[in-house]
């Protein structure tokens, strides 16, 4: 009798091991049948010439890189159960802080927008700290946020400080030197209501200088502190504006005529420009080739084995 029980126990163990092996094989088969994760589409962000010029003229601000894919894919959840993208949440928070016009606590932001800044283990709050239009103020009790206008200009006093200290060649001076200010970035919607009047007054008083664009199609201009010394009288300025710089081949002829350049120097410059254009075109063609690559779609030809849907259903079983 004991031998029969021992045999039954062995058969039960064997059956259990067999079923476990079958379950493991089934799980492996289902894993192989799962579709592969799609690779993210290659995207290249292109900035306009005006935007690139603005970025070069002013001090680089941290957090302006919008190509951080993990952050852009972050979902921000609200108290009502809905969720929005990180970009949309940032727009709402910046708009609220700009209208609030003072430091706001995390609880005040949550009551106004229904967004908990400490969600995602505090990742949302950490990312907002690097945004160029948000200033994070550390506090032992609770961090506060405040709207940060362009160049930090909130009133006339800040405007005077920035414009009377901005240097035209700040990149060649100390690292913390103030850069020239683009006039288009000092608008009332992002700074304060009387900024246009104050800028005109500083220009009229001679405390601030401006550089007119050489291309008349662009109306934007730079503002910086008036250089030391006596400003040029209006007659000299009129002569300066009246003078026209030759262009193209006429400029090369003038340089040769006045012995400012030699033919060899102009030829080398032309070759260097041609090489740079060729290299830029090759890079653009290479980028375009990468973007145009698409995978081929294979058709199902083994019809005697059944359709692809039928085989998938058979493997699932």
Secondary structure by P-SEA (a helix, b strand, c coil): caaaaaaaaaaaaaaaaaaaaaaaaaaaaaaaaccccccccbbbbbbcaaaaaaaaaccccccccccccccccbbbbccccccccaaaaaaaaaaaaaaacccccaaaaaaacccccccccaaaaaaaaacccbbbbbbccbbbbbbbcccccccaaaaaaaaacccccccccccccccccccccccccccccaaaaaaaaaaaaccbbbbbbcccccccbbbbcccccccccaaaaaaaaabbbbcaaaaaaaaaaaccccaaaaaaaaaaaaaaaaaaaaaaaaaaaaaabbbbbbcccccccccaaaaaaaaac
